[in-house]
Amino acid sequence: MVENDDVDFDKATGQLRLALNKVLKPLRMYGQDIYVDMATREIESLAIQLHWKLSGLDIPYHINDDLYR
């Protein structure tokens, strides 16, 4: 059962990543590749944290500040 959950989680996060890349594709056309990659990872992380919050896990949100220095 746990393996199926892991596969479902990986599939869902992969689909989210693909959707984010599609939405942010116009930025890549203007040379913003590195920012799109960073933003995609951060949005994915925040979406996972939101899922945990909505599932009842009380985990504080965290943003990787090192990416913006």
N, C-alpha and C positions, 0 to 999 in steps of 0.2 A: 504493500500500500504506500509506503513512504517513497519507494522508487517512482511510482506513478505520480506522486505529488511533486517530486523533483523534476520529472520530465515535463509536467504541466507548467510548473513555475518557469523552467528554462524556456519553454515554448512561448509562454506569455510575455516574458521579458524580451525575448528575441523579436516577437511581433511588435512590441512597443518600440524597440530600438529601430526597427525598419520603418515604422510609421513616423517616428521623430526625424529620421534621416530624410524621408520624403518631404515632410513639412519644411525642413530647414534647407532643402536642396538649393533654393535660390541664393542663399548666402554663399554656398560653395562656388557659384558662378562668379562671385566678386572677390575670390581669394580668401574667404574666411574659413577655410577648411579646419584649421586648428581650433577655432572657436566653436564650430559646429560639433566637433568631436567632444570637446570639453563639456559643452552644454548638454549634449545627448547623455553623457555619463551622469552628469549632475541631476538632470530631470529624471532619469531612470532611478537613481538613488532616492530622490525625493518621492517618487511614485511608490517605491517599495516601502519607504518609511510611512507614507500615508496609509498604505494597505495594512501595515502592522498596527497603526493607531486605530483604524477602523475595525480591526480584528480584536481589539481589546488589549493589545500590548502597549504599555505606557513607556515608550522609548522616545526621548527627546529628539527633535529634528536636528540633523547635522549637515552642514554644508562644508565642503572641502575648501577652506579659505586659501590654501596654498596655490590653487589654480589661478587665483586672481591677483597674485603679487608679482 
